[in-house]
Amino acid sequence: MQSRTTSEGIISLIAPKIHALFEEVAGKPRSFWELETLVIALVRELGLLLMMTLAQARTGFEGKTIAGNRNVAGGSHRLEFKDMVERTVTCWFGKVTYKRAYYHSTKAQDSRWPRDEELGLRPEDIWTPVLQKLVLWFATVTGSYGTATEAIFRTLGLSLEYKQAQRTALEIGQQEQQRETKQLERVFEQQQHLPEFKGEAADCMIVSADGIEIGMHSGGFGEVKVGAVFEAALQAPKSLPLASPAPTNGTGELPPTQRQAEIAALKDSKESKEYKASTKLVEEALAEVAPDRARQPSWKRVSEHTTYKATRARCEEFGRMLWMAAQMMGVEAAKLVIFLADGGPWCWNLCQTHFPQAVQILDVFHLARNVYKSAAIFWGDRSAKAHVWAREILIELLRGHFDKVIAELTRMTFTAPRAREERRRLIGYLTANRGRMDYPTYMANGYPIGSGVIEGACRHVIGQRMKGSGRRWNDVGAEAMARLRAIECSRRWDRFWEDRQFAKAA
């Protein structure tokens, strides 16, 4: 009866405002801009009124004793009712103020706020969970914490402190790190088994790993490790007549490929030049070695869903994180596992430890960048001879003529110490990755050899948010944002927050 009386009271308050709105609109023509502005204001007012009333709805705690917190003195003590204390939090619609009972025990040094617990609030929270989720999403996908709070103001009309958005992101990122670390400890240290994978076995699972550098407050750069796991299937190429003209974007220009889009996103830097040069080398080499490769069946991503992992942690913990993600997707049941990475030894050590069944493939674009770097040192960055030599070396490697390339490098002589050291480095790089460069077999089987998957992942997951002019991070902030970015880019944002609320309730 009381709830009905309360709802009827709210209706009696809001009904005149709705009638006034219709009368005002009926009086003269209104544009959609005006209509939406009026309706949004009314919805905010109604929403805030409802939130204030519903937050206050639960009573009956006064004058009782309740059990203490379970994590204080074993939870065997009792807390006494002390007072009804007012609290204000900010929600989607504005500031909500309500009163709730306060219980305390001086002897046990313990306190509880039962109504706050029911509402899923901690004593330090100043935002409701829904607003936290929205603020953190903006902070994760936009360029800065300041941009996030500006977006909240533009969409909801709420003025929030960007420093609070930053503190909240750090806290939630750290909580996720602690949760995942404990989960890994249970699996690897306590030998607890993960839930059995019950889905359909994938034809192919592709795992990639790489690192990307970000600016640090302490000076210099720090590496964030990034991993990607996705399911692939052998797909036939689209049947196009050989004489068909290439599709354009309507202006007569060729539409940008993913690789070209990544290049365009880079600034005019040494990295950009190397990226462009290596891309051109790969295109020319593949056109020579496998001109019909695009018309052969190949293993391609089944869906847009990819699970990403990102961390500043040590390689050992990162490897466990990536293995856990792959296990949850059924990597053990997959008929084929491919591990695609650059030439970093830590990547291959990770693969050998956690994915020993995988076919290891050196990313051909990373190979091309290394060959291009050496050529630029041997004959000059803008030398035509450097490009021709690099292309011929890459062609030979794609044809599987490894020994021929090593013999060529061994015969080469240089007077400059830098060139001699670079020749030694390139020979070492190629020798270390010899077993991962069986490109004739990979291409014959339709395996990906250099789609830019992991480099794209580094830029998509980390680069878009954490790199850029003036952006500097400390260790805690970098780790927190890397975790949040991986969650968002994996399209697990809603699930992540649902799990958080479920854990609080439990």
C-alpha positions in Angstrom: 0.0 0.0 0.0 2.8 2.4 0.9 4.6 1.7 -2.4 1.4 2.4 -4.3 0.9 5.7 -2.4 4.5 6.7 -3.2 4.2 6.0 -6.9 0.9 7.8 -7.1 2.5 10.8 -5.4 5.3 10.8 -8.0 2.7 10.6 -10.8 0.8 13.5 -9.3 4.0 15.6 -9.3 5.0 14.8 -12.8 1.6 14.7 -14.6 1.2 18.5 -14.6 4.6 18.9 -16.1 3.7 16.5 -18.9 0.4 18.3 -19.5 2.3 21.6 -19.6 4.8 20.2 -22.1 2.0 19.2 -24.5 0.3 22.5 -24.1 3.5 24.4 -24.8 4.2 22.3 -27.9 0.7 22.6 -29.2 0.9 26.4 -28.9 3.5 26.8 -31.7 5.5 24.8 -34.2 8.6 23.2 -32.6 11.7 21.7 -34.3 13.1 18.3 -33.3 16.0 20.2 -31.6 13.5 22.0 -29.3 11.3 18.9 -28.8 14.3 16.7 -27.8 15.7 19.4 -25.5 12.3 19.7 -23.7 11.8 16.0 -23.4 15.4 15.3 -22.2 15.0 17.9 -19.4 11.7 16.3 -18.3 13.1 12.8 -18.4 16.1 13.9 -16.3 13.7 15.5 -13.8 11.5 12.4 -13.6 14.5 10.1 -13.4 16.1 12.0 -10.6 12.8 12.1 -8.7 12.4 8.3 -9.1 16.0 7.6 -8.0 15.7 9.8 -4.9 12.4 8.0 -4.0 13.6 4.5 -4.7 16.9 4.9 -2.9 14.9 5.9 0.2 12.3 3.2 -0.2 13.9 0.6 2.1 13.5 1.3 5.8 13.1 -0.7 9.0 16.7 -0.9 10.0 16.4 1.4 13.0 16.8 0.2 16.5 18.2 -3.3 15.6 21.5 -5.0 15.8 23.1 -6.8 12.8 26.0 -9.1 12.2 29.4 -7.6 11.7 31.4 -7.9 8.6 32.6 -11.4 7.9 36.2 -10.3 7.3 36.4 -8.6 10.8 37.1 -10.8 13.8 35.5 -13.8 12.1 32.1 -12.0 11.8 30.9 -13.3 15.2 30.3 -9.9 16.7 27.2 -7.7 16.5 26.8 -4.1 15.5 24.4 -1.7 17.1 22.2 0.9 15.4 23.7 4.4 15.8 21.9 6.9 13.6 20.2 7.7 10.3 22.9 9.4 8.2 22.4 11.3 5.0 24.4 10.4 1.9 24.7 12.0 -1.6 25.9 10.2 -4.8 25.8 11.2 -8.4 23.8 9.0 -10.8 22.9 9.2 -14.5 20.3 11.9 -13.8 22.1 14.0 -11.2 22.8 14.0 -7.5 20.7 11.6 -5.3 20.4 12.2 -1.6 19.0 9.6 0.8 19.2 8.6 4.5 20.4 5.2 5.6 21.0 3.4 8.9 24.5 3.4 10.4 25.7 0.5 12.6 29.0 0.4 14.6 30.9 -1.5 17.2 33.7 0.4 18.9 35.0 -2.8 20.5 35.3 -4.7 17.2 36.2 -1.4 15.3 33.7 -2.4 12.6 30.9 -0.5 10.8 28.2 -1.3 8.3 25.7 0.6 6.1 23.1 -2.1 5.1 21.2 0.1 2.7 24.5 1.1 0.9 25.3 -2.6 0.6 21.9 -3.3 -0.9 22.5 -0.5 -3.4 25.9 -1.9 -4.4 27.8 1.1 -3.0 31.0 1.3 -1.0 31.6 4.0 1.6 34.1 5.8 -0.8 31.9 5.7 -3.9 30.6 9.1 -5.1 29.1 7.7 -8.4 26.6 5.0 -8.9 27.7 1.8 -10.7 25.9 2.8 -13.9 27.6 6.2 -14.0 30.9 4.6 -13.1 30.6 2.2 -16.0 29.8 5.1 -18.4 32.5 7.4 -17.2 35.1 4.6 -17.4 34.0 3.6 -20.9 34.5 7.2 -22.1 37.9 7.3 -20.3 38.9 4.1 -22.1 37.8 4.9 -25.6 38.5 8.6 -25.8 41.8 10.4 -25.8 42.0 11.4 -22.1 40.3 11.5 -18.7 39.5 15.1 -19.4 37.8 14.2 -22.7 35.8 11.6 -20.9 34.3 14.0 -18.4 33.7 16.5 -21.2 31.7 13.8 -23.0 29.7 13.1 -19.9 28.9 16.8 -19.6 27.9 17.0 -23.3 25.6 14.0 -23.1 24.2 14.0 -19.6 24.8 17.6 -18.4 26.8 16.4 -15.4 30.0 18.2 -14.3 32.5 15.6 -13.1 36.1 15.9 -12.0 38.5 14.3 -14.5 40.8 13.4 -11.6 38.1 11.3 -10.1 37.6 9.6 -13.4 41.4 8.8 -13.4 41.3 7.5 -9.8 38.3 5.3 -10.6 40.1 3.9 -13.7 43.2 3.1 -11.7 41.2 1.5 -8.9 39.1 -0.7 -11.2 42.1 -1.6 -13.4 44.1 -2.7 -10.3 41.1 -4.7 -9.1 41.0 -6.5 -12.4 44.7 -7.2 -12.3 44.4 -8.6 -8.8 41.4 -10.8 -9.8 43.2 -12.2 -12.8 46.4 -12.7 -10.9 44.6 -14.7 -8.2 42.8 -16.8 -11.0 46.2 -17.6 -12.6 47.6 -18.6 -9.2 44.8 -21.0 -8.6 45.3 -22.6 -12.0 49.1 -22.7 -12.2 50.1 -22.8 -8.5 47.2 -24.7 -6.9 46.6 -26.9 -10.0 42.9 -26.1 -10.2 41.2 -27.0 -13.5 39.4 -24.6 -15.7 35.8 -25.4 -16.7 35.8 -27.9 -19.5 35.3 -26.3 -22.9 31.9 -27.4 -24.2 31.7 -25.6 -27.5 32.3 -26.9 -31.0 36.0 -27.5 -31.8 37.5 -24.8 -34.0 39.1 -25.7 -37.3 41.9 -23.2 -36.5 42.9 -21.0 -33.6 45.3 -18.1 -34.3 47.3 -16.7 -31.4 49.5 -13.6 -31.8 51.8 -11.7 -29.4 53.9 -8.5 -29.6 54.9 -5.4 -27.7 54.4 -1.7 -28.1 56.2 1.1 -26.4 54.5 4.0 -24.6 55.9 7.2 -23.0 56.5 7.0 -19.3 56.6 9.8 -16.6 59.9 8.5 -15.4 61.4 9.3 -18.8 61.9 7.1 -21.8 59.5 4.4 -22.9 58.0 1.3 -21.4 56.7 -1.8 -23.2 53.1 -3.0 -23.1 52.7 -6.6 -24.2 49.7 -7.3 -26.3 48.1 -10.7 -27.3 45.3 -11.6 -29.6 43.3 -14.9 -30.0 40.7 -15.6 -32.6 39.1 -18.4 -34.5 39.7 -19.0 -38.2 38.3 -21.2 -40.9 39.5 -22.2 -44.4 37.6 -20.0 -46.8 37.5 -20.0 -50.5 38.4 -16.7 -52.2 35.8 -14.5 -53.8 35.5 -15.4 -57.5 36.4 -12.4 -59.5 37.1 -12.3 -63.3 40.8 -11.8 -63.9 40.1 -8.8 -66.1 37.7 -7.1 -63.6 38.8 -3.6 -62.6 39.7 -3.0 -59.0 36.8 -1.6 -57.0 37.1 2.1 -56.1 35.6 4.3 -53.4 33.5 6.3 -55.8 36.2 8.9 -56.5 38.3 6.8 -58.8 40.7 6.0 -56.0 41.4 2.5 -54.6 39.8 2.0 -51.2 42.3 1.7 -48.4 43.2 -1.7 -47.2 43.7 -2.4 -43.4 47.5 -2.2 -43.9 47.2 1.2 -45.7 44.9 2.5 -43.0 47.5 1.6 -40.4 50.2 3.4 -42.3 48.0 6.5 -42.7 47.5 6.5 -38.9 51.3 6.8 -38.3 52.9 10.2 -38.3 55.7 11.1 -40.7 58.4 9.4 -38.7 61.2 6.9 -39.0 58.7 4.2 -38.0 56.3 5.4 -40.6 58.9 5.2 -43.4 60.0 1.7 -42.3 56.4 0.6 -42.2 55.7 1.9 -45.7 58.9 0.5 -47.1 58.3 -2.9 -45.6 54.7 -3.0 -46.9 55.9 -2.2 -50.4 58.6 -4.9 -50.2 56.0 -7.5 -49.2 53.6 -6.5 -51.9 56.3 -6.7 -54.6 57.8 -9.9 -53.3 54.5 -11.7 -53.1 53.5 -10.5 -56.5 56.7 -12.2 -57.8 56.6 -15.4 -55.7 52.8 -16.1 -55.5 50.9 -13.9 -57.9 47.7 -16.1 -57.6 47.8 -16.4 -53.8 44.8 -14.2 -53.4 42.8 -16.7 -55.4 43.7 -19.6 -53.3 41.8 -20.9 -50.1 43.2 -19.3 -46.9 42.6 -19.4 -43.2 40.7 -16.3 -42.2 38.9 -14.9 -39.2 35.5 -16.5 -38.7 34.0 -13.5 -36.9 34.9 -10.1 -35.7 35.2 -11.4 -32.2 38.8 -11.4 -30.9 40.0 -11.8 -27.3 42.8 -9.4 -26.4 45.2 -9.3 -23.5 47.4 -6.4 -22.6 49.7 -5.9 -19.6 53.0 -4.4 -18.4 53.6 -7.5 -16.4 56.5 -9.9 -16.9 56.5 -12.3 -19.8 55.7 -15.2 -17.6 52.4 -13.7 -16.3 51.5 -12.4 -19.8 52.0 -15.9 -21.2 49.7 -17.3 -18.6 47.1 -14.6 -19.4 47.2 -15.3 -23.1 47.0 -19.1 -22.5 44.0 -18.6 -20.2 42.2 -16.6 -22.8 42.9 -19.2 -25.5 41.8 -22.0 -23.2 38.5 -20.3 -22.6 38.0 -20.2 -26.4 38.9 -23.9 -26.8 42.4 -23.8 -28.1 43.1 -27.4 -26.8 40.3 -28.7 -28.9 41.2 -26.8 -32.0 42.3 -28.9 -35.0 45.1 -26.4 -35.9 46.8 -23.7 -33.9 48.9 -21.0 -35.5 51.2 -18.7 -33.5 52.0 -15.6 -35.5 54.5 -13.1 -34.1 57.6 -10.9 -34.7 61.1 -12.0 -34.1 61.2 -11.3 -30.3 62.7 -14.3 -28.4 60.2 -13.8 -25.6 57.3 -14.4 -28.0 58.6 -17.7 -29.1 59.5 -18.8 -25.6 55.9 -18.0 -24.6 54.7 -20.1 -27.5 56.9 -23.0 -26.7 55.7 -23.0 -23.1 52.0 -22.5 -23.5 51.3 -23.5 -27.2 53.7 -26.2 -28.1 51.3 -27.7 -30.6 51.2 -24.5 -32.6 52.7 -23.8 -36.0 55.1 -20.9 -35.4 55.2 -18.3 -38.2 57.4 -15.2 -38.3 55.3 -12.2 -39.5 56.5 -11.5 -43.0 56.0 -7.7 -42.5 58.3 -7.8 -39.5 60.8 -9.8 -41.6 60.6 -7.2 -44.3 61.2 -4.4 -41.9 64.4 -6.1 -40.6 65.6 -6.6 -44.2 64.8 -3.0 -45.1 66.6 -1.7 -42.0 69.7 -3.6 -43.0 69.5 -2.5 -46.6 69.2 1.2 -45.5 72.4 0.9 -43.4 74.3 -0.9 -46.2 73.4 1.4 -49.0 71.6 4.4 -47.7 68.0 5.1 -46.7 66.9 6.5 -50.0 69.1 4.4 -52.2 67.5 2.5 -55.1 70.0 -0.2 -54.7 68.9 -0.7 -51.1 65.3 -1.3 -52.2 66.3 -3.7 -55.0 68.5 -5.7 -52.7 65.9 -5.9 -50.0 63.3 -7.0 -52.4 65.5 -9.8 -53.9 66.4 -11.0 -50.4 62.7 -11.1 -49.4 61.8 -13.0 -52.6 64.4 -15.6 -51.9 63.2 -16.1 -48.3 59.6 -16.4 -49.5 60.7 -19.1 -51.9 62.4 -20.9 -49.1 66.0 -20.3 -50.2 67.3 -19.7 -46.7 70.8 -21.1 -47.3 71.2 -19.0 -50.4 70.4 -15.8 -48.5 72.8 -16.6 -45.7 75.6 -17.4 -48.2 74.9 -14.0 -49.9 75.1 -12.2 -46.5 78.3 -14.1 -45.6 80.0 -13.1 -48.8 79.2 -9.4 -48.4 82.0 -7.2 -47.0 81.8 -3.7 -45.6 84.4 -1.3 -44.3 82.1 0.7 -42.0 81.8 -0.9 -38.5 78.1 -0.1 -38.4 77.4 -2.0 -41.6 79.5 -5.0 -40.4 77.6 -5.1 -37.2 74.3 -4.8 -39.0 75.2 -7.7 -41.3 76.0 -9.8 -38.2 72.7 -8.8 -36.6 70.6 -9.7 -39.7 72.3 -13.1 -40.0 71.6 -13.8 -36.3 68.0 -12.7 -36.7 67.4 -14.9 -39.7 69.2 -17.9 -38.2 67.2 -17.7 -35.0 63.9 -17.7 -36.9 64.8 -20.2 -39.6 62.2 -22.7 -38.4 59.5 -20.1 -38.6 60.1 -19.1 -42.2 58.8 -22.1 -44.2 56.7 -19.7 -46.3 56.3 -22.0 -49.3 54.5 -24.5 -47.0 52.6 -21.9 -45.2 51.3 -20.3 -48.4 50.5 -23.7 -49.9 48.3 -24.5 -46.9 46.6 -21.1 -46.8 48.2 -20.0 -43.5 48.4 -16.3 -42.7 52.0 -15.1 -43.0 51.6 -11.4 -42.4 48.1 -9.9 -42.2 49.3 -7.3 -39.7 47.0 -8.9 -37.1 49.2 -8.3 -34.1 50.7 -5.0 -35.2 47.1 -3.8 -35.8 46.2 -5.1 -32.4 49.0 -3.1 -30.7 47.8 0.1 -32.4 44.1 -0.7 -31.9 44.3 -1.8 -28.2 47.1 0.3 -26.9 48.2 2.9 -29.5 44.9 4.6 -30.0 44.6 5.5 -26.3 48.0 5.3 -24.7 50.4 6.7 -27.4 50.5 10.2 -28.7 52.0 13.6 -28.2 52.3 14.5 -24.5 50.9 11.3 -23.2 52.9 9.9 -20.3 52.1 7.1 -17.9 53.3 5.8 -14.6 53.4 2.0 -14.0 50.1 1.8 -12.2 48.2 4.0 -14.7 49.6 2.2 -17.7 48.7 -1.3 -16.3 45.2 -0.2 -15.4 44.5 1.4 -18.8 46.0 -1.5 -20.7 43.7 -3.9 -18.9 40.6 -1.8 -19.5 41.5 -1.3 -23.2 41.8 -5.1 -23.6 38.4 -5.6 -22.1 36.8 -3.0 -24.3 38.5 -4.1 -27.5 37.5 -7.7 -26.8 33.8 -6.5 -26.6 33.5 -7.7 -23.0 32.7 -4.3 -21.4 29.1 -5.1 -20.5 30.0 -8.6 -19.3 32.9 -7.3 -17.3 30.6 -4.9 -15.4 27.9 -7.5 -14.9 30.5 -9.8 -13.3 31.7 -6.9 -11.0 28.2 -6.3 -9.8 27.6 -10.0 -9.3 30.8 -10.3 -7.3 29.7 -7.4 -5.0 26.4 -9.0 -4.4 28.0 -12.3 -3.5 
